[in-house]
Amino acid sequence: MKKVLLVEDDVTVRENTAELLELSDYEVVTASNGAHGIKRAKDTHPDIIICDIMMPEIDGYGVLQALAENPETVNIPFIFLSAKTEHKDIRKGMDLGADDYLTKPFEEEDLLSAIESRLAKIAILKSFNKTQPATKTSGGDLKNLEDLRELFQQYRLMDFQKGETIYEKGKKSNFFYLVRRGVVKAHRMDNQGKELITELYKQDDFFGNPGNDPQSAYEDYATAMENTQLYAVSREEFHKILANNPRVTLQLVDVLNKNLSELKQQLMDMAYGSVRKKTANTILLFAERIQKHPLKSIRISRADLAGVAGMASESLIRTLSEFKKEGFIEIEGRNIKLIDSESLKNVR
């Protein structure tokens, strides 16, 4: 029987939730506040923790942080159960390392499903670690970037909504990322305050600051262009992986150098290319990076297109209208559909 620690200061909610869990064949240990919850976690070693956020003495965030600092409790799955429903509160909880976040009032099925899925994940990972050879761990010898991508899937999975900031320029770089799904733009501002998109990351792309300096900061911003999921590995763990897998490190360096070369070419095109050429290249770049079929629509803001092309939005919109008249593209609201990609490639 799996043991659940329920940390909740509201007596009614605590008793009703405990009864629900007991009827679902879980052993339930309860705590009435954050401080008590931390002690109970250390004493009873539960299989999973369900924790409220707004509590006296120590709130739920404090409970999670305290348990994350203890090697005996750091790997226990942790689910927030809270009346705080704003996205910033959910984001804060997930950033601190929570495995899930349910809002009150909750459906019984949602809570049980969240518990079952987290316990199943732990069981799968334990089984995986027993059966996989050493080449699949940070202490082994990964063969290639596909092995590295597989390894990343054992770490935190983070969700970002469209338009949400993943990291900010100047902030300490805590994670290195792998895109599971979605699209991320790296961007910065020029001296005139105009946004310049320096890179687009799609499914299976790595990104972040891989530097070895523990005080190094991100050099640009990263924002989700659509609802996105990322695997996140801490800097410390990522450096262990690199140190123990020199072959993969060299392959990753090659990929990052290629990205840098593409950025240099983009800057050259921005500096010397015609408005039409820059607009055409930008549309093709988005189609390639977002992996759309040539005849599929690309849903992308004019501001993002202009940011990559390095031009004023007005100039880009005017050029898009020209391309539409020439039959290269169709414009459907905010969507752009490629009609004649070969003609776009030949624009000068």
Beta strands, then each sheet from edge to edge (+ up, - down):
strand 1: 3-7
strand 2: 27-31
strand 3: 48-51
strand 4: 78-82
strand 5: 100-103
strand 6: 156-160
strand 7: 165-167
strand 8: 175-181
strand 9: 184-189
strand 10: 195-201
strand 11: 206-208
strand 12: 221-224
strand 13: 228-234
strand 14: 297-299
strand 15: 329-332
strand 16: 335-338
sheet 1: 2+ 1+ 3+ 4+ 5+
sheet 2: 6+ 13- 8+ 11-
sheet 3: 7+ 12- 9+ 10-
sheet 4: 14+ 16- 15+
end
